[in-house]
Amino acid sequence: MILMKDIIREGHPTLTTVAKPVKMPVSEADRKIAFSLLQYVINSQDEEISKKYGLRPGVGLAAPQINVSKRMFAMHVHDMDGSLTSMIVVNPRIISRSNEIVFLNGGEGCLSVDRETIGLTPRHQSIQFEAYVYDLQTNDFILKKGTLSGYTATVFQHEYDHLDGIMYTSKLYIEIPNAKPLFEEEE
């Protein structure tokens, strides 16, 4: 089980290194890592478990964040409409991006960043990706194409950046002209 002590922090060289592709088919050792990434984000969203183990809540976790420089991440995200996207992603490629730029109101956060950050990170409203995604029916990683939008697309892009050694803190802006907030501000 991944704990907060296993997550490396800002300043660690692995976080700014481009991760290596995962050899296919996915080895037993890599499967174990991939499942542990997903288990962390699920556990971190469970109030009892997160309190018991001192887990910071997260919606995504990339292998480089646990000092494993491989192109894989997991996400467990409830989008604005309440739908759940829970997946383990290996060797992803973003194959197209919308022109519309959005940002997360209040800015993004990261399990590898322990400080307050000020600023907004530009993200594409929607993306198309290709990746090996874990499939429950076959118990294997299947090459899939998909489209994500809104908050789920933002989370995917954040985790994808980790695989390229990019921290969101290197993409902070006070304002982003012509971009829209992902969530409407409450009156």
Secondary structure, 3 states (H helix, E strand, C coil): CCCHHHCCCCCCHHHHCCCECCCCCCCHHHHHHHHHHHHHHHHHCCHHHHHHHCCCCCCEEEHHHHCCCECEEEEEEECCCCCEEEEEEEEEEEEEECCCEEECCCCCCCCCCCCCCCCECCEECEEEEEEEEEECCCCEEEEEEEEEEHHHHHHHHHHHHHHCCCCHHHHCECCCCCCEECCCCCC
